[in-house]
């Protein structure tokens, strides 16, 4: 396995016509399936009609949840599974893309002593999940109660009147969900998978798929021993037996100075609920994400879901109850929404199980659906097992993704911090490959541009990660597009990267 062979390719050029497994969809689950199958020695073709992380996988809260919220609804199995998978990501497969995040629940006048007691008990139970999952204490510290003074130190913008302290819990945070998906796809390619974007499935059975290159219009039929449908909220478009009830989760984006000095995630109870919260999540790029809604979605599934003004107002109103200076609509610099691919069942979408399912259609297509980003690896393992293609055991529990290394090793890397957070030990490789593709000096390639992005990572996005336009670079490879103002400022740099890299490909 070499990093130089780990390339995502746009279009059908170079794609094989006969494989063991075709994977449809390059979100986190599809990329995970491709890696699982390729690492077991199978010949894999993984495709997406658009781009890697085009759908739900780029609209998450960028968290690696330990399953705490599922305890409240007694979904013990998925809570434990989430805790296990969180530990695998943070300690073995992707420590370069994850970090521990403290969560502060302020004990304000709106939080009764009964609610505080229940929350503290929940945090302790969550810590037992961490223990059962064998995640180290130095990765995720124990929950604890903090004084009013310490709560204000972690979140100086809190409303001080009536504040009697806070509760601290720890969970995992991703540098970027789309970056995880891209890393998974490249790691699959490094293990021999053929990973192609801009390739649409016109028809699929368990033994063949008809494909169309969305760049050239070429069509081709690929024969295969099995097909896995990992198309997320669009899975039902390929397999008619699949019935989904998507729900929309909306976030708003704030500048860090809107909630100044925030050093932890902030958790604010939703009035009238004992198990739902709005949170404010500080990001490494100087923004804060505020979420999360859970609204049922009817009708046709859009390529890019849109938040509603009602959802944005709801998030700001709940958050305002905890702050000295309420956040105003004018403080919002961006907003995004994602659709959860939940299996259809009775009840509200907030009550539907987040457990995944693996189903085989009458035409032999294996569909994996449901679940959540944190548990993608287990979903992928179950999907590959369901194909019956191999008796080899899954390897991904202990298989590091490209760039992964222990945290003490990552801390000693001398490349720019942004590149280390996003590429780990591959940071130097990214710079060298960009220099080779463009002939530019290193200082120009790593100079921070709008929102901190670098020309090096944009060029690498074209040469190794399959990016073909500015949308790929700004909306999925770097996520600058979450803030329209930053996206506009970054357009010239993205266009330059495309011109430089395209001329040398």
N, C-alpha and C positions, 0 to 999 in steps of 0.2 A: 504494500500500500504506500503510495507516494502522493504528496499534496498536489504535485503538478498534474497528475492524472485526474484529480477531483474537480471535474468541470461540469457545470450545467449548460446544456446546449439548447438554443432556440430553434424550433422547427424540426422537421423529420430527418434532415441530413445526418447521416451516420447512424441512424436508428436501425436495429436489427429487424429482420422479417420473421424470425422464429425464436421464441424464448420459452422459458419455463413459466414465467409469471409476468402478467401485465398489471401494473398498479395505476388506477385512474384517480387522479387528484394528488396535488403536491402541497396540501396543508400539512400540519404537524403529523397527523395520523398517516397519510399516504407516504410522506417522506420517511416516517418511522417504519412502515411496512417494507419499503424499498431497502432500507438499511438492514432490517432483520433478515429478509430473504437473501439479500446478497451476501451477508456475513455467514449465512449457512451454506453458501456455495451454489445458490440458484442463479440462473441467468434471468436478469430482471430488466424490464422496460417500464419506467415510471414516467407518466405524462400528465400534463395539465393544459387545459384549453387556454388559460391565461398565463399566469406566472406563479412562481413559488409563493406561498403565503398570500395568495390573492384574496381568499375568503376569510372565514371566521378567525383563522389563526393569527391574523395581524390586528384583530380588533379586540383582543383580550385585555385584561387589567395588568398584563405583564407580571403575573405572580405565579409562584410555584406553591400552591395551597397544600397544607398538611391535612385537610379534611375536617377541620374543626366545625365548620358550618353544618356538616352532614350528621354530626352527633346529635344536634338538636332535633332532627327528624328521625333519629334512630336508624340511619343508614350506616350501620357499623361496618359493613363490608367495604363500601366505597371509602369510608373515612380511613380505615386501615390501609387500603390500597393506595390512597392518596399520600398518606404519610410515608409509606415505603418508597413510592416513586419519587417523592420530594427528596428523600435522602439519597437515592441513587443519582439523581441529577446534581445535587449540590456537592456530593462527596466523591463521585466516581466518574460519571460520564460527561458532565458539563460544569465543573466548578468555575471555569472562566466566564461563563455566561450568567451565573447566578450569584447571589449574595444574601446573607441574612438581613432581615428587615424587622426592626422593632415596631410594634403597633401599640399606640397609646389610646386607651379608653378613658377619657376624662370623667371623673366622678363629679359631675355638676348637679345642679338642683333638679335637672330633668331626669337624672338617673337615681331611682330609689335605692334604698339599702337592700331591698330584696333583689332588684335587678343586678346590683353590684355583686351580691353574694352568688347569684346564679352565674354571672359572667366569670367570676373568679373560679368557680367550680368547673366551668367549661374549659377555662384555660389550663387548669390542672389536669383535666382529663385529656386535653390535647397534648400535654407534655407526656402523659402516659403513652399516647400513640407514638410520640417521638421515640420514647424508650423502647416500645415494642418493635418499632421499625429499625432500631439500632443506629439511629442517627446520633452522632457525637454531640456532647454538651458544648464543645467549643464551636460547633457549627451553629447550633440553635440553643442559646442560653435558656435557663428556666424562667417561667413567668413570675412576676412579683408585683406587689403593690408599691407605689411610689408616693412620696409626699407632694403636697401642693407646690412646693418650691421646685422639685424636680420635674413635675408635670409642666410647669411654666418654662423651665429651661428647655425641655424637649419641644414645646410648642408655645413660644412667647405670645402668639396671637390669640390664645385662648381667652375666653371671657373669664375674668378673675373672680367676679362676684359669685359667691356660693360654691366656688371650687374647693373640694375637700381632698384632692389628690387624684390619683389615677391608677389604672391597672396596665401593666406592660406584658405583652405576649410577643413571641417571635415566629416569623414565617419566612418563606423564601421569596425572593424577587428576581425577575429576569432583567437583564440589561435590555433585551428587546425580543419580543415573541417572534417576529419575522426573521430576526437574526438566528434564532434557534432553528427555525425551519430550514433556512438556507444552509446552515451548518450541517444539519441532518442530511439534506439532499447531497451536499458535496461529500460527506462521509460515506454515503451509500455509493456514490460514484467512485470513490477511492477504493471501495471493495468490489468494484466491477459492474455496478448497476449502470444502465444507460438512462440518464435523466434528461428529459426534454420538455421544454415549455412551448407554448403556442401550438399545441397539438390537440385537436378536438376529437373526441370519440363520437362517431356517427351511429355506430351500432356495436353491441357487445353481447357475446355469449361466453360460456365457460371455456371455449376452445379457440375463439377468434375475436379480434376487434377490428373494425373498420375505422381508419383514422384519416383526418384531414389536417394538413399543414396550414395553419392560419396565416402564415407569412407568404407562402407561395401558391396555395390552393391545391397542391399535390394531395392525392388520396392514395392510401395503401392499406392492405389487409395484413395484419400480423397474426400468425398462428401461435398458439400458446397452450400450455397444459392447465393453466388456471388464470382467473381474473379476479382481482380484488377491487371493489368499488369503495373508494375512500373519498367520495366527492362531497362529504359534509352535508350542508343544507340542500344541495342539489342531487343527493343520492337517489331520491325518488324519481328524478328525470331519466335515470338509466335503468332502474329496476322498479317496475310498476307495483310490486308487492310491498315496497317500503312506504310507510306513511309516517310523516314527521309533523310535529307541532313546534315550529321554531319560536323562540322567544328572543326579544331584542334587549340587549344590554347596552346602555348608553353611558358614555363618559364625557365630561367637559375637561378642557385643558386650560390651565392658568399659568401665568408666569410665577416663578418662585417668590418674587417680591410681593405678590398678592397675599400670601400667608407667610410673612417674613420669619426667618429663623427656624422653619419647620425641620426638625431633625429625626422625626419618626413618622410613620403612617399615623393618621388621625382617624379614629373610629367614632362615629356619632350614631346613636340609636335612632331608628325611625320611629316617630311617635306612634303608639298603639301596637307596636310589634315587640316581641321578646326575643326575636332571632334574626331580624334584618337590620342592616346598618348602611349608612353612607360613609365612605371613607375618602380621605385625601392622601394621595400617594406621591411623595417627592421622587423625582426622576433625576438621573445623573446628568441630563442635558439642561437642567435649570428650569424645568417645567414641573407642574403638579397635575396629576390626574385625579379627578373627582368622579366617583361612581358609586353605585351601579344600579341601574333599573332592571326590571324583569317584566316585560310587556309582551303579551301574545301577538303573533304576526299572522295575518291571513292574506291569501291571494298569492300572486306571483312573487318569487324570490328575486329581489334586486341584486345586481352585481355589487353595488356599494350601498349598504343600508344608510339611511339618514336619520339622525336624531330629531326628535320633535321639540318644539319650544316648550311644550308641557313637561317633558322629561327634564330638560335643562333647568327649568324653573323649579321643579321638584327637588333636584339635587342641590341647587343653591339654597333653597329655603331650609332644608334639613341641616346643611352645613352651617348656615348662618346662626343657628341656635347655639353653636359651640364657640363662636368667635366674638371678640370684642368689636371688630369692625366687620359687618356682614359683607360677603362677596356679592358684587353687583353683576348684572348681565353684561355690563360694559367691560368687566374684568376678564370675561371669557375670550380667549384668543383662538380657541379651536374646540371642536367637538367631534366625536366619532361613535359609531354604534356597530355592534356585531350581532349576528344571529346564532343562537345556540341550536345545534341540530338534535332536538329532543324527540324521542320516539313518542308517537301519538298514544295517549291514554286519557282516561277521565281525570278531571281535576284541573286546577290552574297550573300554568307553566312553572310557577315558583315551587309547586309541590311535586312536579315530575322528577323521577329519579335521574340523577346524572350518571347512572351506571351505563356502561356501553353494552352493545349487543352485536353479535356476529351471526348473520343470517345468510343462507344459501338459497338463491332463487330457483325457479323451475328451469331456467335456462343455464343454470350452473354457475352464475356469478356470485361470488362471496362478497357480501356487503358488511362493512364495519361502520357503526353509527352510534351516536350518543356520546357519553363520556365527557372528558374535559381535557384541557391541554396538559395538565400535570400527569395524567395517566396514559398519555399517548403510547408509551413504550409497551405497557401491558396490552393495550388495544392492538398494537401491531403484532405482538407475539401471538395473541389469540387468533388473529386473522390469518397469519401464515400457517399456524397449526391447523386451522380449519380447511385449508386447501388440500391437505394430505400429500403435499409434494415431497416432503422429506421427513426422515426420522431423526435428523440431526437436531440436537437441542439448541434452543435459543441462546445466543451469545451476548445480547445487548445489555444485559444487566451489569456487566463489567467491561463493556467496550467503550473506551473513551472516544468522544467526538473529536474531530480535527481541532487542534488548538488547546485541548484540555490538558490541565496539569494541576498538581496540588497548589493550594493558595499561597503557600510560602514560596514556591517556585515562580508563580505568576508575579508576586510582589517584587521579585528581583529583576524582572525584565525591564530594560532601560528604554524601550520604545515609547512613543507617546501614549499617555494613559488611556485615551479614548480608543486607540487601536488595540491595546491590550485587553480592555474590557470587552471589545467586540470580536476579537480574533484570537485572544490568548497567545499561545506560543507561536502562532502563525503571523503575528504582527510584523516581524522582520520580513517574512516571505511576502506579505502583502506589499510592503514598501519596495522590495527588490523587484517584484513582478511589475509593479507600476512603473518603476524606473526603466526596466527593460522594454516595456511596451511604448513608453513615451520619449525616452531619452532625456527626461527632465531631472534636475538635481533633487536630492532628497529633501532639502529644506523647502523647496517649492511644493513638493508632494504632500508634506505633512503639516504645512501651515494651516492653522484653523480657519475655516471659512464660515459662512452663515450657520448659526446653531452649532458651531464646533466641527462640522464635517470637514473631511480632508479630500483633496484630489486623489490621493493614493487609494482610498477605499472606493471611490467612485469608479476609477479606472479598473480596479480589481473586480468590481461588480460587473463590468462589461467583459473582461477577459476570462474570468473564472466562474462567474455566478449567473451567466445567461441574461443579463440585463440588455434590453434592446432600445429602450427609450427613457426619457426623463421620468416618466411615471414609475418605471421599475426602480430607478435609482433613488428617487426622492420619497416615494410612497411605501417602498418595501425594503430596499437595501439599507436605507439610512433613517427612515421615518420622519424626515424633516417635514413631510407633507401634512403631518398632524396639525401644524400651525400654518395656515395659509400665508401669513406675512413672511414667515421664514422660508416657505417654499418658493415664493416669488423671488426672494433675495438670492436663493440658491440655484435658480434656473440657469444663469450663465455658467456656473461652475459645472453643473451636470451636462450641459450642452458641450462644454469644452472637453469633458472626460469622454463623452461619446465620440467626438471628432478625433481626439488623440488616439483612443484605443481602437476605434473602428478603422483608422488608417493603417494600423499595424497588424490587424487580425489576418 
